[in-house]
């Protein structure tokens, strides 16, 4: 799991989902100030690790935390991070 969060940007990618619950790729990229392609790479890796999942509405993908043990552990980590 350490490799999943290795780049700081990947962990930062989760913060908007933690705060807002569900966002599309463009919204996440805009909030992070990084390009769409890099954001999508991070989201795809996080989804492959079953930390997040997507729901499609037409051509738009909306991402949110998955209902998995890894996702719940990640949410707890983000809660602690936000406290400090």
N, C-alpha and C positions, 0 to 999 in steps of 0.2 A: 504494500500500500504506500510505502514511502516514495516509490518512483512515481506514483500517480500525482502526488502533490509537490514533486521536486521543483518544477518551475513555479516561481511565486505567482505568475500570471494565472496558472491553472487554479490555484487556491482562490485567487482574486475573482476568477470566473464564477465561482460558487457564491460569492457574497451577494450579488444582486438577486440570485435565486432564493437565497436565504431570506433576504429582506422583502422581496416582492412576491415570492411564491412561484410565479410562472412568467417567463418572458420569452420573446422570440430572439433569434440569433442577432439580428440587427440591434435590438435594444440592449442586449448584453454587450456587444462590441462597442456601441456608443458610450455606455456607462463606464466601460473600462478604458476607452480612448485607444483601442487597438483595432486593427483591420478585421474585416469579416472573415477572411480565410483563416487567420490565426485563431480567432475565436472558435470557428467551426472545428478546427483540429483539436482544440482543448475539449470542446463539448463532445466530440465523437469518442475521444479517449475516455472521458468520464462516463459516457453512456456504455461503452464496452466494459467498463469496470462495474457497471450496474449501480452507480451512484446517482445518476440522473436518468431520466427517460424523456422521450419526446412524444408529442401529440401533433398530428398534422392537421392544418386547416387550409385546404387548398394547397398552395405552394409554400406556405409558411409553416415552419416548425416551431412549436412552443415547447420549451424545456422546463422541467420541474424535477424535484428530488423524487427518486424512486422509493418504493416501499420495500426496501431491503435492509438487511442488517448493516451493510457497509454505509448505506445512505443515512441511516439513523445515527450511526457512530460519527459520521461526518457532520451531521447537524449538531450533535452534542459538542464536537470540537469547535464548530463555528460559534455556538452559543457562548462557550468559554472564551473564545478569542474576542468576541464582541464585549464581554464583561471587562476585559483588561485593556 
